[in-house]
Amino acid sequence: MVSLNPADKVPVLVEDGTPITDSTAIIQYLADRHGRLTRPAGTLGRARQDSLTQFLLDEFDASLWMVARHSFILPEELRLAAVKDSLR
């Protein structure tokens, strides 16, 4: 996986030999490419959609990642239950 994504994370979409390594970028790319599930680029509708997407990522993604790190990603000796409690 490191050969496709230096951060060694999934998902990775490889399109014409080029890896796309961010889940939001992958979703937007596929929606734009197929002309579905998104407002057209360059419209106010798309700007509102992108605003909501970024708000949700800002509010939830970091918290969910931190919970995951302290649940099963970090070695047990580095996990802090209090972190998870504070994020709830």
Number of C-alpha atoms within 10 A of each C-alpha: 11 9 8 17 16 9 10 12 12 13 14 17 20 12 8 6 8 10 15 17 19 14 13 13 12 17 14 15 14 15 15 15 9 10 11 11 11 16 17 14 11 8 10 11 13 14 14 12 14 16 12 12 12 14 12 11 14 11 10 12 13 12 17 14 12 14 21 14 17 19 16 10 13 12 10 10 7 10 17 14 11 9 15 17 9 9 12 8
